[in-house]
């Protein structure tokens, strides 16, 4: 990809700094979408990226050489959210058309449905898969959070909520979080029936929860809300470490944010289509990239990489421009 970073050795020898983030620019973009990208996910152990789009397509990319390997259309059901299972060519995705079987397990290899998951009665707005087990959780506008096993088509558990829910497993699969109504409820995965073991407040922000996530090491959490706030908390004590503000988003959009791999920075979209980056340590904005779009992009940081990806009306891979980095130039 263009933009300077072509050598794998450079990739691993550079530690992520504010200067590197400030140098980042689009190294490759795919502009062949006929609708906005609604969701995307990196596989944890392969070089694959999957996207879902309003043009009713699911696309599989090989990130290592920036190529689209496959496009699968879901014209009948539509597609909204998509997440990899542990297998690099199997995904779970939510549909836009009809809610009775709104979640599906799909093999991208041969375009076959392996299972339909029945339970929700409205749009699914949150989907999180456990990295260590076959379990996953989903949250819906029907005000339920359902717990699933990929091997069964009926849910294994149900939690009722009072608002739009955002859900996330931690990387170990030991706990999961459910956010709504200005707080994050923490559950033990093995004893969730007993209710949350902790409830963390997010500073009085009671606007709709959009996305909740854990950092890779599990020590931090972030929550985005409709009013354009990104809250970062200590995931053990619930201490609010910082709140970053962007433009609010419409009720049918989702404000997404992502931790950098080592958990030192947060990148986020905005209701005006822009992208921002903050240092968690200082709480200060370190970079911003303005946009001509007027909807928040989907945004994900690539696992263990100096790259993040944004999805809007196009798919963009952001990488450092090494020519802008004085320390790198001096080392060379």
N, C-alpha and C positions, 0 to 999 in steps of 0.2 A: 504493500500500500504506500501511497505517496505520503509525504509529510516528514520524512527523515528516518523513522524507525523501521529498519528492514532487517536488522541483525539480531538474532535471538540472544546473543551475548550482551548487546546493549540493553535489551529488555530486562534481563535479570540483574545487571550490574547497577542500574539506576534505581535509587530509592526515591519514592514519591515525595516531592517537596512542593512548596508554593510556587517556586519558579517553574517547575515542570508543568504543573497544572495551568499556569498562566500561558505557557507556550502551546497548549493543546489546540489543535485545529482539525477540521475534517480531512481525513486521509483517503476516505473512500465513501461514496454514497450510491445507494440504489434508488433510482427515481421512477421505477416502473410500477409503482403502486397506483391503483385506481380508487383508493380510499385511504383514510387515516389508519395508521397502525394503532391498534388498541391494546396490545400486550406483546411482551417478548420475554424470553428466558434463556439463560446460558446453562448448558449442561455442566455439572460440577467437575467431571473427570475427562471430558472429551473436548474437542475444539468446536462443538456445535452450538449454534444459536437458532432458536425457533421464533418466528413472529406470527401474530394473528392480525388481520386487517379487516377494515370495514368493507373491502371488496370481496369478502367472504373467502379469503384464501389463508392457508397456513403454509409458511415457507421455511425450509430448512437450509441453513448456511453453514459452510465450513469457514470458520473465522481465520484459520491459519493461512488460507490463500484467498480469502474474501470472494468466495464463489457461492452462488445459490445452487444447492444440490437438487432441490425438489420443490415443486409447488403443488399443493393439494387443495382443491376447491371444496367448500362445504356450503353449496348453494341452497340446499334444502333446509339446513338447520341454522346457517350463519355461524359466525365464530366471534368470540369476545375475549375471554381470558385463555391463556395457554401456559402450561408448565410441563417441563420434562419429568418423567419418572427416573428411576435409577438407570434405565436403559436409554442409550443415546438416540434411539429412533422410535421411542414410544412416548406419547404425550397424553395428558388429560386436558381437555378444553371444555369451555362452557359455550353454549349456543345462545343465539339471540332470538330464535324463532321457536316459541313453545318452551314451557318450563317443566313439563312432566319428566322428561329425560334430558335435563339441561346440562348434564355432565357426561362426557364420553371418554373412554380410553381408546386411543387410536394408535395403530401401528403405522408409522410413516414409511416403513420399508415396503409394505405391500398395500397400503391404503385400506386396511381392514379395521373395522370396529371390534375390539376385544371385549368391551363391556359397556353397558349403559347404567348410569347411576340415577335412581329415582328418589325424589324426596323434596326438592325445592318447588315452590309455587310462584316464584317471581325471578327476576334477573339475578344471577350470581355476580356479586361485585368484589369478591375476595376469594382467592384460591391459594393454598399453601401446602406443599408436599413435604413430608418428613424425609430427610436425607438418609436416615439410618433404618427405616422400616418401610412397609408397604402402606402406611397410613397417610391420609391427607385430610384437610379440613376446608370447608367452604362456607362463606357467609353470603346471605342473600337479602334483597330488599323485602323479602317476606318476613324479615326480622327473626330469622333462625340461623344458627351456626350448626352445621352437620359434620360429624366425624365419620370417616369412611375407612374401609380397608379395600385396596385395589382389587382384591380377590372376591369381593361380594358386591352385588348390585344394590343392596339396601344399606342405609346408614347404620353405623354402630352406636351412635350417640347423638343427642340433640340438646342444644342450649338455646333458650329463648332470650332475645335481647330487646332493648328499647331504643332502637335507632338503626341506622345503617352500620353494619359491622365491618371491621377490618381485622384480619386474622393472620397469624404467623407462627410457625414452629421455630424453635431455636435449632441450631445446627446439630446438636446432639439428639434432638427429639425427646428430651426429657420434660420440657415444658412447652406450652403454647400460650400465645397472647390473643386476647379478643378486646378490641377497642371500640367504644361507642360512647356517646353522651359525655364527653369531656374526661374520660378516664380509660385506663388500660387494665384489664383484669387478667391476672396471671394464674394459669392452671397447671397442675401436675398432670402430665399425660396419662399416668397410670391410675389417678384418683380424681379425675375431673368431675365425677358425679358428686363429689363433696362440695363443689363450688370453688371459686377462686381462693387461692391461699394468700394473695396480695391484691390490692386495688391501688393503682398509682394515678394520682391526679396530674393533669397537664396544664395547670395554671389558669383554670377557669375558661378555657377554650371549649365551648360546647357545640361548635359547628360540626357538621357531619365528618366523621372519620373517613379518610380515604385509603391510606396505606400504613401498615405497621410492619416494621422489620427489625431483626436483630443484626448486630455486627457479626463478622465472621467468628470472632472469639467469644461471642455471647455476652460480653460485658456491657454493651450499649444497646439501646433501642431508639428507633425514631418513629414518630407518628406525624403524618401529614393530614391536614384538614381542609375542608372546602373554603374556609376563609383565607387560605394562603399562608398557613403557618406550618413550619417544620419544627417539631419539638424533639430534642435529644435528651434521653434519660439514662441514668445508671440502671441497668436491668436487674440488679440485685437489691438495691435500696430504694429505687424509684425516684431518686433525686433528679430534679429537672436541671440539666446542665446548660441548656441554652435553647433559645427559640429564634428561628430565622424567618423573616417575612418576605413573601413574594405576592404577586397579584392574585386575588381570589379566583376560583374556578367556578364554572357553571355547574348546575346540579347533575348534568349528564356527562361531565368530564371527571377525570381523576388526576389529582396532583400526586406525582410520583417522585420519590427521592431515593438515593442509594448511598450506602457507605462505600468508601474506597476499601480495597482489600485489607489493609492493616488497621482500618477504623479511625484514621486521623482526620479524614475529611468527609464532608457530605456534599453531594451534588444533587441538584433538584431542578425540576421544571418550574414553570410559572404560568399563571393564567394568561399572560400576554405572549406565550410561546418561547420566552427567553430561557436560558440555562444559567444557573448560578452555582458557585462552589464556595464553601466555608471551611475554615479551620475549626475543628472542635476544641482544640487546645486554647486558642485565643478568642474564639467566638466571632471572628471577623470574616467578612467576605474577602475572598482571595482572588476571585475571577468571575467574569460574567460574559456571556455571549448573547447578543441581542438577536431577535428573529423577526421576520416579516409575517410569521404565522400568528394566529390569535387564539390558539388552544395549547394547553400544556403538553409537551412531548412526553412520551414514555421514555424512561431513562434507566439504564442498568450499567453498573461497572463490571467489566469482565473479570472473572475469578483469577487472582494472582497475576494480573497484567497491568501495564501502563496504558490502559485503553478503556474508554466507556463508549456506550452506544446510545443514540437517541432515535426515537421513532415518532414521526409525525406523518406528513404526506410522503415522506421518504425515509429511508433507513440510512443513518450516518454513523460512521466509525471515527471516533475522535482519538488522536494519538499525539504525542509530543512532537514538536518541530525542533529537532536537536540543533539546528543551526541557530536557534534563538538562545541556547543555553550556554552562558559563558563558562560555567564550570566544566561542562562536557567538552566544549571546544578546547579549553585549556588542557584537559587531560589527554585529548587526542594529539 
